[in-house]
Amino acid sequence: MRKSDFHYSLPQDLIAQYPAAPRTASRLLALDGANGDLRDLYFTDLPALLRAGDLLVFNDTRVIPARLFGRKDSGGRIEVLVERILDAHRVLAQVRASKPPKPGQKLSLEGNVTMTVQRREGEFYVLAFDPDEPATEILERIGHVPLPPYIDRADNAADSERYQTVYAHHPGAVAAPTAGLHFDEAMLARLRGMEVETDFVTLHVGAGTFQPIRADDIREHRMHAEHLSVPAATCHRIIEAKKEGRRVVAVGTTVVRALETAASGGSMTPYDGETDIFIYPGYRFRIVDALLTNFHLPESTLLMLVCALGGTERVLRAYRHAVEQKYRFYSYGDAMFVTPA
């Protein structure tokens, strides 16, 4: 399978730069993977696509203010994007600078914060904050919302709330699980009222989610690892739903990766660790029966996952339709509901 098999053309003006107001005001494109039928809806129509007894699974990770700005001791400007917090004072991060920083070099950040480059690990650096203040507190004090690279503006105060799901609980992500951004408390209550069940997993989305596939043959691509937790209680509810013939609906590609990782041994079992699962066409889904997701970048691993569920030809035709109908794309864009091919 070639990377170019998953290409589509997208006008720049369809990349959403701001979220819809209110959260549920987005549009929703429904794809019936079995026959390829498309329906142009609004997110407020989601309940009509669900059934009593469906188990809706969310990712309750919380985005941390992971972007930092400053200068090297040589004076050159730097931008630090924290990938994950390693311990009380150390982080794993990407560093953008005119020249790569070297081990032992000091970095001066906003708010009179300094950090030291300890070592390089591939495309990342291990950075140590001066030990006066915990890393989590420093990020909360001087960090910026890590908006994706295709949002061509600085973050603002509204992003602190809108680039976060209303059910975000466990801090650790540097990118939002964006399918969940469409939900507000009223929509969640409405679903509970129609006896749609809900549960949660935690997958801390890393900056690697935006890394392009460089290999032409996608089977040569290696995914970045992200931390994942699937609790025993969630596994139990999924097993019961599957036994009773009820659907498991994933809210976002991160939930698909979480559930399929936890079931990779053949049965649904609790999981707490790293996952680098790469789902592309030909994958046989063990758990997920339907997916709510946003529109993803051309030739991206996320688009390949959606194609694996809904069928490559049908998903790409749906994307061309979305472009023609001027849907809004990517993190702050519109949503899509996909059932299996």
Steps between C-alpha positions, in 0.01 A plus 500: 500500500636838401478821694369670188195268504369716786542841340221751444505869407392751764468877448683690773189699592322184619750447783316624809695764690243545777248264661129516430287687752338333683679164514210308346464740204731295277377308198499119491552281194367145545657223290330160484802282434284207390358677194690829476194719560571851627276728708568868567398568860584719797666382819171550682369212281746255660233340726312388187807297397523326838287231663394428855763267644787631287819538705669831416867502606686830551864593557518703822859622459559867582715726284788662687630850408798340330642776278778717645697790352845634584862530391819295504792629702647608165197728449319309227124463531353161587159334519458196725210257455479259792418146389464360852596569859763246610518583871472798737759708314570338162307494174536341160455769237552618145714813467472735203809716458726632223765250617434186710584554868782293650513300825582729791367810327272732699164617368338815640121504490229754577435566869869478598498123455817320391551145385798287400530271199597158637505288184341438164275200429426486128288802413444580868708646783504423870483841672535569872340801668696665779370320810329792675153419362332180369470467124119482517482833685742665256289390202182630663670832574676578169385236252285570194224286347678271248278574201574275198745624235225555241325757722681806377466733799614542858292342774259723691312483830200326341718212380577403860138391531407406142807285421388275786208259528238573767583161657882538495637357823853353487772755398761382253401564136665756274223472240127478564293190416310724263188291432402568860517878461147500352333374818356726769333399826153534347584255219646250748185526712283454191684179411472364851127575486465273196688222681825531309771382738832680539845402623856630486856406414807721525746538213739794529528629143858591410641751254592209276135486391588784259816334362469411130560153364834513320505148353318454169396148604287566809588158647850634563367780724553473876255681725611715793418348839235654724397413856169320532278383785193279452346421843362160597150645550500634143610161367217332689238734353635450149498121539139514620398725209659268245335194657160669480547614141516868591731733306824642633534851352842665521510879542819572309786308344686500833220291653518258206873456558445463874230232475667304223830505694328364811344222289815418300551176691167369376281610791424829672738538796608795718799687360741752650807581293623617163327442168635546148222317318465603135159425349468513122283326237504125538483522880229280655322692777437304818305755706392819319164494318474868404712814517438869557798699376614827346641537147870418483804608298573343160734200516483494882487195728168625636341508155634148438329382821167644386547332160566169675154523658290659228682381188765707322302575187185596691682712758693693235178553304344635822797736540459629145132557578594686818733726302228571241251578778756720678520312827760634745806277541742384772509564876250787524299375203187292443434135584436173321313187616628181335360147512701201371538400137 
